[in-house]
Amino acid sequence: MNGSMIEVVAGLIMQQNKVLVARRASHKSFPRKWEFPGGKVHEVESHPEALQRELYEEFGIHTRVGDECCSVDHDYGDFMIRLTAFWAEYTDGMLKLEDHDRIAWVPVENLLRYDMTEADHPIRDALVQMFLNLE
């Protein structure tokens, strides 16, 4: 492993049994891969503060960040990330796109049809598992 661990947060924003995912724009790293919305944590921030800031900067939405859902360490070869997902509630704001070219509200059981970034896979799988267990 080269260098340090990059701390990243993601929001699991639900409406009914659908979760918000966003597709990375073609000029970004991991182009056209889907991911749970979020971003990097700055040193001065808590994880929930970082998630609120990123969701506002990238998507123009305000959220109430709840409990941590799960966390995953992923090695991309030239860098490592620790991705921590939090339950988040969409409170207000109009969804806009900055670093992404599409967003979708996806029924949890359909998440496996989306080509997501590798680090998001364990979180996606945990989410699908939770929802299958509710039925």
N, C-alpha and C positions, 0 to 999 in steps of 0.2 A: 504494500500500500504506500503510495507516494503522498506526501503532504498531509494536511489535516482533514478532519471530518467536516463537511459542510452541513450545517444545520438548516433543514428545510421544513416548512410546515405546509399542511394541506387542509382544506376545509371540506367536510362532508356536509353539504348543504342539501337538505331533503325537502321535497314538497310532495305530499301524499307518499307513495312508495317510489318516487323518482329522485335521483341524485344528479346534481349539476356536475358535468364534465366539460372540459374545454380542450380544443385541438390547437397544438402549438403551430404558429405560423411557419411558413416554409423557410424563412430566413433565420429562424432560431435553431439552437441545438435541439436534437431529436425532432426534426421537422415533421409535421403532420401526425405526430403521436398524440393521443388523448391523455389527459391527466386530470386529477382532482385539482381544483384551483388553489393557488397558494404561492409560496415563494421563499426566498432566503431570509433567515433570521439575522438581523444586525446585532452586534455585540451588546448594545445598550438595551435591547428589548427582551421582554418575556416572549415565550412562544405565542400565547394568545394575542399579545400586542402586535407581533409581527404578522400574524394571520389577518388581523383586522386591517392593518396598513396595506398589506399586499392585495387583499380583496378590494379595497377601495382604490388603490393606485391602478390595478390592472383591469378591474371590472366595474368600478364606479358604484359599488354597493356597500352598504353598511351592514354589519353582521354582529350578532351576539355570539361570542365563542363559548362553547360549553366544555364538557369533559373531553379528555383525551380518549380516543378510540383505540389506537394502536400505533406502533412505531416500528420502523424497519431500517436496518443498515444495509446499504447497497453499494457494491463496488463496481464502478463503471470503468475500471482499468486505470485511467489516468486521474481519477478522483473518487472519493468516497462521499456518500451523503447519508445522513440520518434523517429520514422522512418521518415526521410525526403528524398523524392525522387527528383532527379534533372535530367533534360534532359542532356545527355552526348553524345559526338560525339567520336567515335573510330577513332583515328588518325594513330597509328601504333603499332607494336609489334605483336608477335605470341601468340595466346591464349594458355595458359597452365593452368593446374589444380593443386591447392594446397589443399584447404579445401573442394573441391567439387569433385564428381566423374563423373559428366556429365554436359555438357552445351548444350543448344539448342537455335536456332533462331526460335522463335515461331510466326506465324501470330497472330496478336493481337486478332482476333476473336476466336482463338483456346486456348487462355490462360486459359479459364475455365476448360479445360480438365486436367490441371496440378495441382497436389496436392501441393499447396504452403503453406508457413508458415502463421500463422494467421495474423501476423502484415502486411504481404504483400497483404492480401485480399482487403482492401479498395483502395490501390494503383492500384492493378490489375483492380478492378471494375471501377475506374476513367478512367484508360487508355482505357478499352474496350468501355466505354461510349463515350469518346472523338472520338474514331475511328468510332463507329457506327454513330455518328452525322455527320461525314465527308462524309458518303456515300450518 
